[in-house]
């Protein structure tokens, strides 16, 4: 056991003896401004898929919200060409837009809940 400890200390001493040279070289590189680190964002395919999924959901939610607001504005508009009976074309597009907005937002909600449960 004593021999093993001596060998380990000898190898550690060699490493410690070279340390000042390495530190001096690193300090020189830093002083010159040549020290660089390469960081690659979204290098992993899983990270890229997660960001893509997040952006897709945000776009769908935003689109659903905009369509919903525009549909409510159409429903609040009086007049317009008649579609069938008492229903105007503005009302038809307003209700259809509300249906589409609901589908878009529910699709985002279901996707978020499905990922959260798994």
N, C-alpha and C positions, 0 to 999 in steps of 0.2 A: 504494500500500500504506500509505503514511504517513497519507493522508487517511482510509482505512478504520479504522486504529487510533485516530485522533483521534475519529472518530464513535462508535466503540465505547466509548472511555473516557468520552466526554461522556454517553452514555446510562447507563453504569455509575455515573457520578458522581451523576446524578439519582436513581438507585435507592438509592444509599448515603446520599444526603441525606434520603430519606424513611424510612430504616430506624429511626432513633431514635424517631420517632413511632409506628411500628408496634410496636416493642418496648415502648414505654411503654403503649400500648393493651393489649397482651397481658399485661403485668405487672399492670395495673389489673384486668383480667378475672380473672386468677389470684388476686389479693388479695381480691377480692369473693367468690370461690368460684363464679363463674359459668362457668368453663371446663368443658365437658363433652365427652365423646367417646361416640359411639354405636357400639357394637360389637354386631353381630348374629351370634350363634352359629348355625351351620347355615343361613345365608342361601342358600348355594349348594345347588342340588338334588342335586348329586353328593355333597356332604358329608352331607346328610340320608340319602341312600340308603346310604352307607357305614356310618353309625351304625345304621340300621335293620337292615342285613345283619348287623352285629356283634351286636346285641341278639338277633336271631332265632337266630343260631348259638349264642349263650350259653344261651338258653332251651332249645333243643333238646338241647344237651349236658347241661345240668342235669337236664332231664326224663329223658334216657336214663340218667344216673347214678342218679337216685332210683328209677326203675323197676327198674334192675338190682339195687340194694341190696334193695329190697322183694322182688324175685323170689328172691334168695338166701335171704332170711329165710323166705319161704314154703317153699322147698325144704328148709330145716333144720327145719321144723315137722313133728313126728310126728303121725300120726293123720289125722283129717279124713274126710269122706265118700268112699266109693270111687267112682272114675270108671269105669275099666274094668280088670278083673283085679286086678293088684297095684298099679296106679297110683291114687293118691288125687287128689281134686280140687285139693288144695293143690299137689301136684307138677305137675299139668297147668298150673295158672295160673302156677306158678313158672317152668316151662320156656317157656311162652308169653311171659311177661314178659321173660325173658332174651333171647328172640328179638327182641321189640320194642325192648328197650334196645340190642341190637346193631345193629339197623337204624337207630335214631335216631343213635347215635354214629358209625356208618359214614357216614351221610348228611352229618354235619358234617365229618368227615374228608375225604370226597371233595370237598365244596364248598371247603374250605380249600385242598386240594392243587390243585384246578382253577384257583382264583384265583391261587395262587402260581406256577403254571407259565405262565400267560398274561400 
